[in-house]
Amino acid sequence: MRIGTLGAGTVAQAIARHAIRHGHEVVLSNSRGPASLAGLVEELGTRATAATPAEAAAADLVVLAVRWPQIPHAVAELPRLDGTVVVDATNQFASLPPHPRIADLGDLTGSEHVASLLPGARVVKAFNALHARYLAPDPRHDAGRQVLFLAGDDADAKDTVKGLAAEFGFAPVDLGALREGGRLIQLGGPLSALHALQQD
């Protein structure tokens, strides 16, 4: 699979490293341009390239992993992503710690808001509920596999993300639709930052 990232921070890098270890190609992008990612691409090896966000968004699967205030800019210049699976790994921090503030979206979940900015895309909420330092290591432990929660409105898109997460070594747990499941794992939800292992 060819996986594109919108954002190249710690979460995107963690996902990219898992993907590369399992034979996938990764196309990284950020707001500063491909040249700014040259060192990271060299470190990741031949399966990694740097590109513009529009080029990264042409991949088989796209990971949105930018800070919440950056989302409108990150998606503004993209072509329509009709049918593309987009993994929403963002959290709706209007401001970050040490003075965190959750964005007020009214009745919408964070991923419903993201989906509204990406018409035609098949959005799956995943990889947002764990800190990057827990996403990056091997998710397989002596006591079991690290649980990875996900939610989405498209069953086939969720199956794609579940398959990828399981390949990485996670234990994917489908929480249902973006509205109900997404609310459980977004900031303030009962499963946000919950670390659990599935015994095999």
Buried (B, 14 or more C-beta within 10 A) or exposed (E): BBBBBBBBBBBBBBBBBBBBEEEBBBBBBBEEEBEEBEEBBEEBEEBBBBBBBEBBBBBEBBBBBBBBEBBEEBBEEBEEBEEBBBBBBBBBBEEEEEEEEBBEEEEBBBBBBBBEBBEEBBBBBBBBBBEBEEBBEEBBEEEBBBBBBBBBBBEEBBBBBBEBBBBBBBBBBBBBBBBEBBBBBBBEBEBBEEEEBBEE
